[in-house]
Amino acid sequence: MEKLDMHSPDLTEQNIDKIAELFPSVVTESIDADGNPARALDFDLLRQELSDHVIDGPQERYQLDWPGKRAALFAANAPVAKTLRPVRDESVDFDTTKNLFIEGDNLEALKLLQEPYLGKVKLIYIDPPYNTGNDFVYADKFATSSAEELRRSGQVSEDGVPLVTNSSANGRYHSDWLSMMFPRLKLARNLLTDDGVLVVSIDENEHANLVNLGTEVFGTDAYVGEIVLKNSSRSDQRYISMQHEYIVFFVKNKTANPGEWLEKKGGLDRIYSAFEGFRKKFGDDWNAIHEAAKAWYKGFTPSDPVYASKHYNRMDERGVYFADNISGPNDGQYVYELLHPVTGEPCKAPARGWVFPEDSMKKRIAENRIHFGPDHSTVPNLKTYLANTEYQSLTSIRHVDGRAASKRLQGLFGEKVFTNPKDEWLLRDIYNAVGVGNGDIVLDMFAGSGSALHAVWELNLAAGSETRFIGIQVAEDLNASLKTAKGAAKQITTNAIKYLTALGKPATVAEVGKQRLRLAGDKLRDKAAMLDVGFRSLKVDTTNMEDVLRTPDETEQETLSGLEDSVKPDRSAEDLLFQVLLDWGLDLAMPVNAEKLDDQEILVVDEDALAACFDAEVSSDTVREMAKREPLRAVFRDSGFASDDDRINAEQIFKELSPATDVKAI
């Protein structure tokens, strides 16, 4: 029986709980007055979370720390004057698709997505740059560049000549990677649903730091395990030859996501088919079927999913089964004589006794659910049928042929255009296992060749679901990559450049990803016409608004008229609309229809969730017709009104005809 506390609530603990919900990274460990471990707040980090500039204030505590951490935290919170511009001619099914492909720096893109997708993304998959000691494409402004740091630390001369041979020994080898990842993970966490999952592919160089960083950003109990992915057979490294990578899992809230992650065992169709053949050949000779099955399983390597079920090597009238343990849970709980059905003698009993009481055992024997040996000298077994155990918990060790995904991607393009793409079939199965389904959003902020996005379509095809994706990829220049590429990677990069150039596309990694989606979409559309295999292409760009801030002494009389319009001259109405969607926190995949009212263009979003007119001149008749539609929101170009009176008149029209409409101007 629980006891009443008999004291007032611990408000300090409650306040820590509230702060932890908003800023999990500021909760740390400390020692109380009695010398016991206690939860505490890192006030230095809390100050940084609430500050608009980098602050100082080191203090000893248990935490992951590195040079540049505070600057990285500042970078996560600093606003950006950017927008997302739609690019129709690079999109597929722009008007109907729910998928987004964003080209640009993912730190900026994640900041722009904070309002529209706050708490709406079910799974975030990332395959970040592996830390090999090379420069990062994501050279954030707050981080010291590799070249600058090498010169400062004396590892290269002013002319760039190396002074030391092992650049990975420098003090920022891990720090630069952590500084790049930290703000991105913080922003990503905001986007996850309460039961959301973060999945990260990583190798041994930063595996430990990733786990520590993930638990700092997501909370101490967020890390829930990892898959060790055996994907190569290399044997050319010193000490230990690494033949695996990791897929690390974090959850945002364990209470909301209890982790009931199940996957279907691999190779089941082949197993059932093989046993059907044995049954046709041997009839009811169960021992012959058993021997044939054991021989058949020997033909599979540990990397084949069939191999994991090799203990299911027996069969009876009900189907394929495994002769399972029949020992009792508690020593000596159920002890009795069990007679062998052929010899009539008591069978050898398990040392701990039987798993069932005698009446239950007799019932199972009558139902032929107990496997007996040829005589009473062997312990009987419980029949565990494969048909009843087709699903298992998500397993931590996988054998995946690293060449398979490359071959499938090569099959799409007709040649090798990307090095070591992730396996879209494996990712599809992970999505399914962790519960990604109808209406959910999957986000990949290091989209690369688009494997994680392609996997969403494969999931929808297999499960009949309607999962959406958001992909983000910086326009990494392949020509620049070619300068440092070696061996096979150099040839593959050359292939990609030639391929994209022939299509009239820029030679960037982002273009590889978009083209992969176009090709994969065409292939999948033939299998299921109703699949959404399109994507809206968006690009991170400077704000649509002109910088019109001028001091009086900088502004001449003749330039005043040019400052009236705050919109950049090269921006379209659709550009403005998407910035409005961002500012209003609306889904960027909402359908957009262009209509004409009195020769003026009206953009209508999702059946009057928003109506916009960005024409240079807006007539009162157009305003009245828009108000009659009673949209939830309406927006105009501020310079579209000839005078303040016209602007006030528009507001009055909406108050009269559609008082619930939220009316704004840009």
N, C-alpha and C positions, 0 to 999 in steps of 0.2 A: 504494500500500500504506500502510495506516495504521500509525503508529508508537506504540509503547507510551509511556505518559506518563512512566514511570520516576520517579515521585515519588508520595508519599502523596496520598490524595484531598483535594480542597479542601473541607474540612468547612464552611467559611463559606458557600460557594456552595450546598452541599447544604442547609444550614440555611435559607438564603434561599429555596431552592426549596420547602421544607416550609412555611415561613411564607407564601410567596406563594400556595400552594394553599389555605391557610385564609383569608388576608386579602390578596387581590390588590391592594387599594387602597393598602397600605402600601409597595409596591415602587415606587421612584422612580429618578431619574437623579442621578448624582453625578460627580465627577472624581477619578480615582485619583492616586497619588503622581507618576505620569509625565505627568499632564495629559490622560489619555485618558478618554473617557466610560466609566462603569462603573455596574453595577446596585448599588443600595443600599437600605437600609430607612429609612423615615420613622419613627423611634422615637417621635416625638410622637404620630403617628397610631396606632402599635402600642400605646402606653400607653393611648390612648383606647379602642381596641378591647377592652382587657383591664380597663377601669376601669368602676366603677359610678357615676361622677360626671363632670361636665365638668372637663377639665384644661386648663392653659395650657402654652405652650412653643413659640412661633413660631420658625421657622428658615427661612432663604432656601433655596428649591429650586424646580425646575420642577414645577408642579402647578396644578390648578384650585383657586382659593381664593375665598372670599367671606365676608362677615360672617354668622355663625350656623352655619358649617360644623361646628364641634365640637359645638355643641348638637344639630345634626341627627344627627350620628353617635351621640351619647348617646341620642337619641330612638329610633334604630334598635335599640339594644341593651337599652333599659330594658324590663323585663317589664310586663305588664298584668294586672290582676285582672279579667279578663273571660271570657265563655264564648260559645258559639253555641247558641241555643235553636231547636229545630225548630218550624215553624209549618205544621201539616198542612193547615189550611183554605186556605192560600195556595199550596199545592204542587199539582203535577200528577203522578199516579202515584207518590206518596210511597214506597210499599212496594217498588217495582220499579225505579225510575229510578236511574241512576248519575250524574246531573247535579246540580250544586249552584248555588243562587243565594243569595248572602249579602248581607243588607242591613245596612249599617253602615260606619263609617270603615275604609278599606282598610288603613291602617297597623295598626290593632288586629286586623283580620281576618287580615292576613298573618302577624302574630306568632302568632296562634292556630293557623294552618295549618302552622307550621314543623315540628312533629313528625310529623303524619299524612302530609304530602306532601313531606317533605325529599327532594330529588333525584328526584321522580316526575313533574314537569310537563314535557312535551316542548316546548311553545311558550307564551310569554306575550305576548299582544298588549295594548298600552295605547294609548289615545287620551286623554292627560292634558289637563287644562285648558290651553288656549292662553293665553300670557301677554299679555293685552291691557291690563294696568295696573289691572284691577279686583281686588276682593277675591277670595280663594280660598275655596271652600266648605271645603276641607281646611285649617282654621286650627289647626294643631297647637299644643299648649300651649307648646312650646319657642320658637315663632316670635313675633316682635313683630307685633301686628295692624297692618293697613294704617293704620287710623285713628290708632292710638297712635303709629306711626312718623311719620306726616305731622305730627302735633302736635309731636312731639319734634324733628323736623328743620326745623320752621318753615314747612312748606308749607301748613298751614292754621292758623287761629286756634283758641283753646280752644273757640270756638263752632262750629267746623267749617267756617268760611268759607275758601275757597281763597285762599292768598296767592301761589301761583305757578300758571301755567296748564298746564305740561307735567309731569304727575306721573311720566311714564316716565323723567324725567331724575334721579329721586331715587336715592340710593345703594343702595336695597334693591329696586329694580324687578326686577332679575334675581336678587338674593339670595333673596328670598322664594320665588321659583319653584324655585330650586335646593335650598333648604332643605326644601321640600315634597317634591321628587322624590328626593333623596339617600337617605333612610332606606327609602323604598319600593323603590327599585331594589336596595339591599343585601339586603333581605329576599327580594325576588323572585329574586335570583340563587341563593339557597339552595335554592329550590324546583325549579329547573331540573335536568333530567337532564344527564348529562355531555355529551350531544350536543344539548342544548337550545338554543332560539333565542328571543331577545327581539326583538319587532317593535314599533316605536313610530311612531305618526302624529304629525306635528308641523308647525308652520308656520315662517316665517322668523324670528320673534321670538326663539325659543330653540333654533333648529336647531344652531347652533355649540356652544352650551352643552350641549345634549343629547349630541352626539358626544363632547365632552370628558368629560362626567360618566359616560357609558356606558363609556368606555375606562378611567376611573379605577376604577369599581366592578367591571367585568368583566375588566379587564386590557388592556394596551396593544395587543394584536393582536386584540381581540374584535370591533372594528368591521369589518364585511365589506362594507359598501356601502349603497346606498339606492335607492329608486325615487322618481323625480320624477314626481309625479302632476298632470298637467294636467287640472284639473277645473272651470275657470271661464273666462269671457271678459271679466272686469271690466276697465274702463279708466278708473277714477275716482280713481286714487291719484297722488300727486306722485312725481316722480323715475321710479320704475319701478312699473308696475301688476302686482302679484303675481297670477298666474293659476294658481298651482300650490301644492301642499303636498309634504311629504316623508314617505316611509315608510322608516324607518331600521332596519337589521338589525345585531344583535350575536349572536355565538355564545359559548357558555360555554367550549368547548374545541375548538379547530380540529383537533386530532388525532382526537378522537372524531367530529367533524363536518367532513369534508373539503370540504363545499360542493358536492356533485354535485346541484345544484338544477336541475331541468328542468321546463319547462312546455310544454303542448301549444299549438301556434300557434292563434290565434283564427280563426274564419271558415272553417275547412276544409270543413265540410259545404256551405256556400254555394259555395265554389270548385269542389268536385267536381261539385256539381249543375249549375253553369253550364257546365262543360266537357262534361258529358254531353249537355246541350242543344246545344252547338256541334257535337259529334260526330254527333248525329242529323241536324242541319241540313246540315253540310258534308261528312260522310263522312270520307274520307281526304285531303281537301284541307287539309293541315296549315297552309299559309300563310293560308288563309281563316280557319281557327280561330285562328291567331295574331293576325290583325287584329281579329277579333271580340273576343278576350280583352282586347286592349289598350283597345279602346273601352269594354268592360264595366268594367274596373278604374277608368277615369276617373270613374265615377259614385260613387266612394267618397271620403270625406274622410279625412285623416290620423288622425282619432280612431277610425275603424272598423278593427277587427283585420284585415279582408280587405286593407286598403290595404298592410299590411306585407308581404304576399306577392305584390305586384303584378308582381314580376320573374318569377314562375312563370307565364309567359304563352304557353308553347308546349306542344304535345301530340304524342305518337306512339302506336303500338300499346300501349306499356307504360303510358302515362298522362301526367299533367301534369308538365312539367319546366321547369327554368331553364337557359338556355345559359350555363354557368359558365366561369370562367377555366381555360385549359389550359396556362398558362405554367409553366415548370419552377421548382422551389424554389431551385436554384443556377444562377447564370449560366453558360450553355454546357454544362450537364451532359449533356443529351440533344439532339443536333443531327443531323437527318437530313431527307430530302425526304419529304413526305407528299403523295401525288397526290390531286387532287380526283376524286370518283367519277363526275362528269359530264364535265368538260373533259379529264381525264387529265393536266392540268398540275400542277406542284408548287404547293401552297397557300402563301399567305403565312404565315410562321412567326412565333411570338411572339419578342420581342427576347431573352428569357432562355432560349429553347429550349423543348422539349416537357416536360411533366410526367412522361411515362412513357417507358421505353425502347421501342425500335421494335417488338419482339415483343408487348409488352403493348398498344401502340397498335393494332396489326393485329388483335389479339383483340377489342378494344372496337369497332373498326370493323365487324368481322364480326357482332358482337352488336347493331349499330345503337345504340351508346351514345355516338357522337360526332356532334355537330351540325355539318353543313357549310353554308356560305353558298351562294348561287345559283351562284357560280363560285369560281375559285381566288384571287381578289383579296382575299378576306377571311380572317381567321384563324379556323379551326374552333374549336368550343367543346365542352366536356365536358357531357354531359346529367346534370344533378342532379335527381332525381325528387322531387317533393313528398312522395310516399308514404314515401320513405326519410328525410325530414327533417322529420317532423311535430313533433318535439320540439326545443326550443332552451333555452339557458341562460336563467334568469330575467332578464328585460331591465330596464334601469334607467329607461326612459321609458315612461310610460303615458298614454293619453288616455282619460279616464273622464268621461262626462257626469254632473256632480254632481247633476243633477236626477233621475236614474234611480232611485237608492236612495230618495230622498224620495217618488217616485211609488209605488214598491212598498210602502213603509211606510204611505203614505196609503191604498193599496188594502186593506191589512190592517185599519186602524182605521176606514176610511170617511171620514176627514178628517185634516188635518195636525195632528199632536200633538207633533212633535219637529223641532227645527231642525238641518239639515245632518247627518243620520245617515250613518255610514260605510257603504260599499257591501259588503253581505254576500257578493255574488258574487265581488268582487275578493278579499276575505279568504279565501273558500273556495278560490280558485285559488292563493293564497299558501300556505295550509296544505298543499295538495296538492304544490306545487312543493318545499317544504322538507322533505317526507317525513313529515308528520303522518299517522298511520294507525291501524290496529287497536289498541285498548287504550290509546292515548295520551291525555293530558290537555291541554287548552287552557285557559289561565287569562286572564281579563280583569279587572283590578282597577279599571278605570274603565268599568264596563259600559255606562253611559248607556242608550240605547234598546235595547241587546241585540244590536247588529249582529254583533259577533264571536262571540256565543253562537249566534245563528241560523245563522251561517256554518258552524258545526260540524255542524249538522243537514243543511245543504245538501251538505257534504262527504260525510257518511255516505250520503245519498241517491244522490249521483253515483258514489261509489267503492265502495259496499257495505261500508263500514267501520263500526267501532263506537268512534269517538272520543268522549270525554267532555269536559264543560266544568265549570269553576268560574267563576262570575261574581260580582263584588263591586261594589256600588254604594251610596254613602251616600244616605240618605233626604233628598235636597236638596229643600227646600220650594219648590214652583212658585209659590205665592202670594208668597213673598219675591222670587223671580226676576222676577215680573211687575212689581214696583215699579220695577225698573231697565231692563226690556226696552223696546225701541223698534221701531217699524215693523212688519215682518212677524213678527219674533220675538215681539212683544207679542201679536199675534193668535193665533199658534200656541200660545203658553203659555196663553192664555185658553181655547183649544179643548181643550187637555190637561186643564186644571182642570175644565172642564164635563164632559168625557168620564169622568174618574175619579170625580168627585162623583156622577154618575148611576149608577155601578156600586157606590157605597158604599165607595169606596177612598180612602185618603189621597192628596192631590194632591202626589205626590213623583215625582222622576225614577226612583227605584227601582220604583215602581208602574208607570210607563210600560214599563220593561224587562220586568217580570214579565208584564204584559198582552200585550206583543208576543210573548213566548214562548208564551203560551197560544193566541193566535190563529194564529201560525205553526205551532205544533204540530198544531193541528186540521187545518190545510191540508195539511201534510206527511203526516199519518197517513192521509189519503185516498189518497196516492200509494204509500205503503209501510207496511203495517200493522205490520211488525216493527220499525220504527224506534223507538228510545227518544227520544220527544219530550216527556218529562216533566222535572221538576226538583224537588228538595227545597228548600223555602224555609227559610232559617236567618236568624236575626237576632243581631247582636252585642249582648250585654247584660252587665250586671254579673254577677259570679260567683253561682252558686247557693248559695254558702255564706254564712251569717250572719257578721257581724263579732262574734265572741263574746269578743274580747280586752277585758278590763276590769281595772282596778286594784282592789285590795281595798276602798279607800275609796269607789270608785264603785259598788260592788255591795252591795245590801241583801239580807238573808236571804230575803225573799219573792220576789226575782227570780231566785234560783239555779235553780229548776225550769224557768224559761223559757229558760235558757241551755244546757240539756242537749242540745237538738236544734240542730245546727249548720246545718241546711238552711232556707232561706227558706220561709215558709209558702205562697207563691204558685207554687212550682216543682213541676212534675209529675215522675213517674218517668222520662218520656222526656227531660225537660230534664236530669235528673241523668245519664242514660245518655250523652247526647251530650257532656257535660263529661268523663265517664269515657273516652269514645272519644278525645277530644282529649288527655287526660292520658296515655293509654296509647299514643298515636301510631297509632291505627287509622283506616282509611278511613271517612270520614263517610257514604259512599254504601253501606256494607254493609247487606244486608237485615236488618230487625228484625222479629221475631215476638213477640207477646204471648201467653203461655200461662198457664193456671191450674193451680196445685198446691195442693190443700187450701185453696181459696178465697184463695190468695195469688198475686199477679201476678208472673210471671217473664218478663223480657225476654231473649230469646235472639237473639244477633247472629251472622249468617252461619254457621248450623249449628254452634253451640257454640264458635265462636271466643271468645265471651264470654257468660256467663249472669249476670243481675243480678236481685236482689230488693231493692227500696227500700221495702217496706212498713214501717209504723210498728212492727210486731212480727213477728219472723221465728221460726217454730217450728223445732224440731230435725228434725221430719219433713220440712219443706220443704228444709232444708239437706241432709238425707240424699238426697232425691230429686234435688236439683240435683247433688250429688256423683256420683250414679250415672250421670249423663250424661257425666261426665268432660270437662267443658269445659276449654279451654286457660286461661281466666281466669274468675274469679268475683268478684263485688263485692256488698257489702251496705251498708246504711245503718248506721252505727255505733250510732245510737240505737235501731236495731231489735232489739238484743239487750238483754234485761232486766237483765243483769248481766255482769260480767267473766267469770264462770264460763261463761255461755252463749256468749260470744264465743270463749273458749278451747275449749269443746266443739265449736263449729262448725269450728274449725281442725283439731281432732283427727279429726272425721268425714271431712274432705277428705283428710287424711293417710292415713287407712285405705282409703277408696274410690277416691280419685283423687289420688295423691301428686304428679302432675305439674302439677296445676292451681295457677296463681298466684292466691292468695286475698287480697283487699284489702277495706277498708271506707272509707267516706267519712263 
